[in-house]
Amino acid sequence: MIILVGSVSAQQSDREKFVDAIRAELAGPEFDRTLAAVEIRDCSSGAVLFEQHATLLLRPASNAKLFPSAAAVLALTEDAGYRTSIFAADSGFRTLIFMGGGDPLLGLKDIQKLAEKAFAAGVTQIDTLITDGSLYDTEFYGAGWMWDDEPDPFMPYLSAFSLERNVLRVTVQAPARTGMPVEVSVHPSGSAIRIENNARSAARGTPSIRKVPRSNRIIIDGKLTAGKHITERFSLWDPQGVAAEQFLTLCRAQGIDTDSTIIIHNRLISETRGIEIAAVWRSIKPILQEMNMESNNLCAESVLRLLARQDARTRGLSTAEGLRAMKRTLRAAGIPTDAVHLRDGSGISFYNLLSAESIGNLLATIATHSSFDRFVRTLSLIHI
């Protein structure tokens, strides 16, 4: 727990009352079998007003997001961001390269824009679509992420391609009559999403909806109350392939011939990639806001890799490189990192360790920095 307060210039008795109130909370029954690490600072002077177990290293969960987001506002302007592109590799615009730019908020509306721009550029037929995800390395999960958490959408697949936040939404609707097969819809859809529907409507019931790990195979069993619907969310596996299929579907809707298109993943014809004919761009600003306000793990990992691009790398960006760039940025701002032990940017990893003191150092330092207002606008705040 970290609380930064405004300058404490009130009477000493007011400060003592405040500290007593914190102690009373920490003495409550909810802390009988657990441990709270707390540091409270005056953000004007940096003075510590109260601390308890402040130097103890604990797993920080999403408090870890404060570090890459602080580094991002210190090192990157709001002009920084993510570009997803379509290149034409030949003069006839029949071999296209779909370049993943690491945008964690890329959605179907963005891919629709890419299809429209490709058509406007003169694409009439696509013989070959090459998807290039080389911006990121091949590690699709972070170190210390639990293997059996995978179907849960909080643990996203990491790729230079994202689609709808890498979340697969499955909705099951029961007809009004009992004994009938339920209807299933998925978003995003496509041939890569496989549905096994064994459920039926009944007078009463709740079906089992599960995703087979490391796949986009959904199995639905049991019964659902007639006339009712239920929605479950899962992590989307291999969004690169799903994004490619969606692009071709939306190109077809534009009148582009894609009937015999061959899709090739992660192989370039040339280093130059050809001529860019379509692109969508997203500033880092909404990504930082969703990262902190919504605690979006995919955004956090994408911000970490964007930090790694400061070294002019254009391929194989990794978590480790992002963490090194993050620490280098924080140290340059006067924020100690010796007690910052992070293995990812989101806080998912069970290897992450932070102290209340290290979080206090970060917040107290950035509170006096010119980037403070920009940083605060990314946070969910409780005013005391």
C-alpha positions as CSV (number, residue, x, y, z in Angstrom):
1,M,0.0,0.0,0.0
2,I,1.4,3.4,-1.0
3,I,-0.3,6.7,-0.2
4,L,1.1,10.0,-1.2
5,V,-0.5,13.0,0.4
6,G,-0.1,16.7,-0.1
7,S,2.1,18.8,2.0
8,V,1.4,18.2,5.7
9,S,1.5,21.7,7.0
10,A,-1.4,21.3,9.4
11,Q,-0.9,21.0,13.1
12,Q,1.0,18.1,14.5
13,S,-2.1,16.7,16.1
14,D,-3.8,16.3,12.7
15,R,-0.8,14.3,11.5
16,E,-0.9,12.1,14.6
17,K,-4.6,11.5,14.1
18,F,-4.0,10.5,10.5
19,V,-1.2,8.1,11.4
20,D,-3.4,6.7,14.3
21,A,-6.2,6.1,11.8
22,I,-3.8,4.2,9.5
23,R,-2.6,2.1,12.4
24,A,-6.2,1.3,13.4
25,E,-6.9,0.0,9.9
26,L,-3.8,-2.1,9.8
27,A,-4.8,-3.6,13.2
28,G,-8.2,-4.8,11.8
29,P,-9.1,-8.5,11.6
30,E,-8.5,-8.7,7.8
31,F,-4.8,-8.4,8.5
32,D,-4.7,-11.1,11.2
33,R,-3.4,-13.7,8.8
34,T,-1.6,-11.6,6.2
35,L,1.0,-8.8,6.1
36,A,0.7,-5.2,4.9
37,A,3.7,-3.3,3.6
38,V,2.9,0.4,3.9
39,E,4.7,3.7,3.2
40,I,3.1,7.1,3.4
41,R,5.0,10.1,2.1
42,D,4.5,13.9,1.9
43,C,4.9,14.3,-1.9
44,S,6.1,17.9,-1.5
45,S,9.0,17.2,0.7
46,G,9.5,13.4,0.2
47,A,9.3,13.0,4.0
48,V,8.1,9.6,5.2
49,L,5.1,10.1,7.5
50,F,4.4,6.4,8.3
51,E,5.9,3.1,7.3
52,Q,5.4,-0.6,8.1
53,H,7.4,-3.4,6.5
54,A,8.4,-0.8,3.9
55,T,11.6,-2.5,2.8
56,L,10.1,-6.0,2.7
57,L,10.1,-7.5,-0.8
58,L,6.6,-8.8,-1.8
59,R,4.8,-9.8,-5.0
60,P,3.4,-6.5,-6.3
61,A,0.7,-7.7,-8.7
62,S,-0.5,-4.7,-10.8
63,N,1.5,-2.2,-8.7
64,A,4.3,-3.3,-11.1
65,K,2.6,-1.3,-13.9
66,L,3.6,1.9,-12.2
67,F,7.3,1.4,-13.2
68,P,7.0,0.9,-17.0
69,S,4.2,3.6,-17.2
70,A,6.4,6.1,-15.3
71,A,9.4,5.2,-17.5
72,A,7.2,5.7,-20.6
73,V,6.1,9.3,-19.6
74,L,9.7,10.1,-18.7
75,A,11.2,8.8,-21.9
76,L,8.5,9.0,-24.6
77,T,6.5,11.9,-25.9
78,E,2.8,11.5,-26.8
79,D,3.9,11.3,-30.4
80,A,5.3,7.8,-29.6
81,G,3.0,4.9,-30.5
82,Y,2.3,1.9,-32.6
83,R,1.9,1.6,-36.4
84,T,0.2,-1.4,-38.1
85,S,0.9,-1.4,-41.8
86,I,0.2,-3.1,-45.1
87,F,3.0,-3.2,-47.7
88,A,2.8,-4.1,-51.3
89,A,5.8,-6.4,-52.2
90,D,5.3,-6.3,-55.9
91,S,4.3,-3.7,-58.5
92,G,0.9,-5.3,-59.1
93,F,-0.1,-5.1,-55.5
94,R,-0.9,-8.8,-55.4
95,T,1.6,-9.9,-52.7
96,L,0.9,-8.0,-49.5
97,I,2.8,-7.9,-46.2
98,F,0.7,-7.4,-43.1
99,M,3.2,-5.8,-40.6
100,G,2.3,-6.2,-36.9
101,G,3.2,-3.1,-34.9
102,G,2.6,-4.2,-31.4
103,D,-0.6,-2.2,-30.9
104,P,-2.4,-3.8,-28.0
105,L,-5.7,-2.0,-28.8
106,L,-5.9,-3.0,-32.5
107,G,-9.4,-4.0,-33.3
108,L,-11.7,-5.0,-36.1
109,K,-12.4,-1.4,-36.9
110,D,-8.7,-0.8,-37.5
111,I,-8.4,-3.8,-39.8
112,Q,-11.5,-2.5,-41.6
113,K,-9.6,0.7,-42.2
114,L,-6.6,-1.2,-43.5
115,A,-8.8,-3.1,-46.0
116,E,-10.5,0.1,-47.2
117,K,-7.1,1.8,-47.6
118,A,-5.7,-1.2,-49.5
119,F,-8.6,-1.1,-51.9
120,A,-8.2,2.7,-52.4
121,A,-4.5,2.2,-53.1
122,G,-5.5,-0.1,-56.1
123,V,-5.4,-3.6,-54.6
124,T,-7.9,-5.8,-56.6
125,Q,-6.6,-9.3,-56.0
126,I,-4.4,-10.8,-53.3
127,D,-2.4,-13.8,-54.3
128,T,-0.2,-14.0,-51.2
129,L,-0.5,-12.4,-47.8
130,I,2.6,-12.5,-45.6
131,T,2.1,-11.7,-42.0
132,D,5.3,-10.2,-40.3
133,G,5.3,-10.5,-36.6
134,S,9.1,-10.1,-36.3
135,L,8.8,-6.8,-34.2
136,Y,8.5,-9.0,-31.1
137,D,10.5,-12.0,-30.0
138,T,8.9,-15.5,-30.0
139,E,8.2,-15.6,-26.3
140,F,4.4,-15.4,-26.1
141,Y,4.2,-15.6,-22.3
142,G,6.3,-13.9,-19.6
143,A,8.7,-15.6,-17.2
144,G,6.9,-16.7,-14.1
145,W,3.5,-16.8,-15.7
146,M,1.4,-19.8,-14.5
147,W,0.8,-22.3,-17.3
148,D,-2.7,-23.1,-16.2
149,D,-3.9,-19.5,-16.1
150,E,-3.7,-19.4,-19.9
151,P,-7.5,-19.6,-20.8
152,D,-8.1,-16.6,-18.5
153,P,-8.1,-13.3,-20.5
154,F,-6.0,-11.6,-17.8
155,M,-3.0,-13.6,-19.2
156,P,-2.8,-12.4,-22.8
157,Y,-0.9,-13.9,-25.7
158,L,2.1,-11.6,-26.4
159,S,2.6,-10.9,-30.1
160,A,3.3,-8.0,-32.5
161,F,-0.2,-8.7,-33.6
162,S,-3.1,-8.1,-31.2
163,L,-6.8,-8.3,-32.0
164,E,-9.6,-7.0,-29.7
165,R,-7.2,-6.9,-26.8
166,N,-6.5,-10.6,-27.4
167,V,-9.7,-11.6,-25.8
168,L,-12.2,-14.1,-27.2
169,R,-15.8,-13.5,-26.2
170,V,-18.1,-16.5,-26.4
171,T,-21.9,-15.9,-26.1
172,V,-24.3,-18.8,-25.7
173,Q,-28.1,-18.2,-26.2
174,A,-30.8,-20.7,-25.4
175,P,-33.9,-20.8,-27.5
176,A,-37.3,-20.3,-25.8
177,R,-38.2,-24.0,-26.3
178,T,-36.5,-26.6,-24.1
179,G,-34.5,-29.5,-25.6
180,M,-33.1,-27.4,-28.4
181,P,-29.5,-26.9,-29.3
182,V,-28.1,-23.5,-28.0
183,E,-26.9,-20.9,-30.3
184,V,-23.2,-19.8,-30.1
185,S,-21.5,-16.7,-31.3
186,V,-17.9,-15.7,-30.9
187,H,-16.0,-12.4,-31.2
188,P,-13.7,-12.2,-33.0
189,S,-14.8,-15.0,-35.3
190,G,-13.0,-17.0,-38.0
191,S,-12.1,-20.5,-39.1
192,A,-9.3,-20.6,-36.4
193,I,-12.0,-20.5,-33.7
194,R,-13.4,-24.0,-33.3
195,I,-16.7,-24.6,-31.5
196,E,-17.9,-27.9,-30.1
197,N,-21.5,-27.2,-29.0
198,N,-23.1,-30.1,-27.0
199,A,-25.4,-27.9,-24.9
200,R,-29.2,-27.7,-25.1
201,S,-31.9,-25.5,-23.6
202,A,-33.7,-26.7,-20.5
203,A,-36.1,-25.6,-17.8
204,R,-33.1,-24.7,-15.7
205,G,-29.3,-25.0,-16.0
206,T,-25.9,-23.3,-16.5
207,P,-23.6,-24.8,-19.2
208,S,-19.9,-25.5,-19.0
209,I,-18.0,-23.2,-21.4
210,R,-14.3,-23.9,-21.6
211,K,-11.3,-23.3,-23.8
212,V,-8.8,-26.0,-24.5
213,P,-5.4,-24.5,-23.4
214,R,-3.0,-23.3,-26.2
215,S,-5.8,-23.4,-28.8
216,N,-8.9,-21.5,-29.9
217,R,-11.1,-24.6,-29.4
218,I,-14.2,-23.9,-27.3
219,I,-16.2,-26.8,-25.8
220,I,-19.8,-26.2,-24.5
221,D,-21.6,-28.9,-22.5
222,G,-24.6,-29.1,-20.3
223,K,-27.9,-27.1,-20.2
224,L,-28.9,-23.5,-20.3
225,T,-32.2,-22.1,-19.0
226,A,-34.5,-21.5,-22.0
227,G,-34.5,-17.9,-23.2
228,K,-31.4,-17.0,-21.3
229,H,-27.9,-16.2,-22.5
230,I,-24.4,-16.3,-20.9
231,T,-21.1,-14.8,-22.0
232,E,-17.6,-16.0,-21.1
233,R,-14.3,-14.4,-22.0
234,F,-11.0,-16.3,-22.8
235,S,-7.5,-15.4,-24.0
236,L,-7.2,-15.4,-27.7
237,W,-4.6,-17.9,-28.9
238,D,-2.3,-16.9,-31.8
239,P,-3.9,-13.6,-32.7
240,Q,-1.6,-13.2,-35.7
241,G,-3.5,-15.9,-37.7
242,V,-6.9,-14.6,-36.7
243,A,-6.0,-11.0,-37.6
244,A,-4.8,-12.2,-41.1
245,E,-8.0,-14.0,-41.7
246,Q,-10.1,-11.0,-40.6
247,F,-8.1,-8.8,-43.0
248,L,-8.8,-11.0,-45.9
249,T,-12.5,-11.2,-45.0
250,L,-12.8,-7.4,-44.8
251,C,-10.8,-7.1,-48.1
252,R,-13.3,-9.4,-49.7
253,A,-16.1,-7.2,-48.5
254,Q,-14.4,-4.3,-50.4
255,G,-14.6,-6.3,-53.6
256,I,-11.0,-7.5,-53.5
257,D,-10.5,-11.1,-54.9
258,T,-9.1,-13.2,-52.0
259,D,-10.5,-16.6,-53.1
260,S,-7.1,-18.2,-53.8
261,T,-5.0,-16.2,-51.3
262,I,-2.1,-18.1,-49.7
263,I,-1.3,-16.9,-46.2
264,I,2.4,-17.2,-45.1
265,H,3.4,-16.3,-41.5
266,N,6.7,-14.7,-40.5
267,R,8.6,-14.8,-43.8
268,L,9.8,-11.7,-45.6
269,I,10.5,-11.4,-49.3
270,S,13.0,-8.6,-48.7
271,E,14.3,-6.4,-45.9
272,T,12.6,-3.3,-47.5
273,R,9.1,-4.9,-47.4
274,G,8.1,-2.8,-50.4
275,I,5.7,0.1,-50.5
276,E,3.5,1.0,-47.6
277,I,-0.1,1.3,-49.0
278,A,-2.1,1.3,-45.8
279,A,-1.5,2.0,-42.1
280,V,-3.2,2.7,-38.8
281,W,-1.5,4.6,-36.0
282,R,-2.3,4.7,-32.2
283,S,-0.6,7.1,-29.8
284,I,0.7,5.7,-26.5
285,K,-1.7,8.0,-24.6
286,P,-4.8,5.8,-24.6
287,I,-2.6,2.7,-24.1
288,L,-1.1,4.1,-20.9
289,Q,-4.6,5.1,-19.6
290,E,-6.0,1.6,-20.2
291,M,-2.9,0.1,-18.8
292,N,-3.3,1.8,-15.4
293,M,-7.0,2.7,-15.2
294,E,-8.2,-0.7,-16.4
295,S,-5.1,-2.6,-15.3
296,N,-4.7,-4.0,-18.8
297,N,-1.9,-6.5,-18.8
298,L,-1.5,-6.6,-22.6
299,C,-1.1,-2.8,-22.7
300,A,1.6,-3.0,-20.0
301,E,3.7,-5.6,-21.9
302,S,3.3,-3.6,-25.1
303,V,4.5,-0.4,-23.3
304,L,7.6,-2.3,-22.1
305,R,8.5,-3.3,-25.6
306,L,7.9,0.2,-26.9
307,L,10.5,1.3,-24.3
308,A,12.9,-1.2,-25.9
309,R,12.6,0.5,-29.2
310,Q,14.6,3.5,-27.9
311,D,17.7,1.5,-28.8
312,A,16.6,1.6,-32.5
313,R,15.7,-2.0,-32.6
314,T,13.2,-3.0,-35.2
315,R,13.0,-6.8,-34.6
316,G,12.8,-9.3,-31.8
317,L,11.9,-6.9,-29.0
318,S,11.8,-8.7,-25.7
319,T,10.6,-8.3,-22.2
320,A,14.2,-8.3,-20.9
321,E,15.2,-5.4,-23.3
322,G,12.2,-3.4,-22.2
323,L,13.0,-3.9,-18.5
324,R,16.6,-2.8,-19.1
325,A,15.4,0.3,-20.9
326,M,12.9,1.0,-18.1
327,K,15.5,0.8,-15.4
328,R,17.9,3.0,-17.4
329,T,15.2,5.6,-17.8
330,L,14.2,5.6,-14.1
331,R,17.8,5.8,-12.9
332,A,18.4,8.8,-15.2
333,A,15.5,10.5,-13.4
334,G,17.0,9.8,-10.0
335,I,14.8,6.8,-9.1
336,P,16.6,4.0,-7.4
337,T,16.1,0.6,-9.1
338,D,18.3,-1.7,-6.9
339,A,15.2,-3.1,-5.1
340,V,13.1,-3.3,-8.3
341,H,13.0,-7.0,-9.2
342,L,10.6,-7.3,-12.2
343,R,10.3,-10.0,-14.8
344,D,7.4,-8.4,-16.7
345,G,5.6,-5.1,-17.1
346,S,2.1,-6.2,-16.0
347,G,2.7,-7.8,-12.6
348,I,1.5,-11.3,-13.6
349,S,4.8,-13.0,-13.0
350,F,5.3,-14.8,-9.7
351,Y,9.0,-13.8,-9.9
352,N,8.2,-10.1,-9.4
353,L,9.3,-8.5,-6.2
354,L,9.0,-4.9,-5.0
355,S,9.0,-3.1,-1.7
356,A,6.7,-0.3,-0.5
357,E,9.8,1.8,-0.2
358,S,10.7,1.3,-3.9
359,I,7.2,2.3,-5.0
360,G,7.4,5.3,-2.7
361,N,10.7,6.3,-4.3
362,L,9.2,6.2,-7.7
363,L,6.1,8.2,-6.8
364,A,7.8,10.8,-4.7
365,T,10.4,11.5,-7.4
366,I,7.9,11.7,-10.3
367,A,5.7,13.9,-8.2
368,T,8.3,16.7,-8.6
369,H,9.0,16.0,-12.2
370,S,7.7,18.0,-15.2
371,S,6.0,14.8,-16.5
372,F,3.9,14.4,-13.3
373,D,0.6,15.8,-14.7
374,R,0.9,13.4,-17.7
375,F,1.6,10.5,-15.4
376,V,-1.3,11.3,-13.1
377,R,-3.7,11.4,-16.1
378,T,-3.0,7.7,-16.6
379,L,-4.0,6.7,-13.1
380,S,-7.1,5.8,-11.2
381,L,-7.0,8.1,-8.2
382,I,-8.7,8.2,-4.8
383,H,-8.6,11.6,-3.2
384,I,-8.3,11.6,0.6
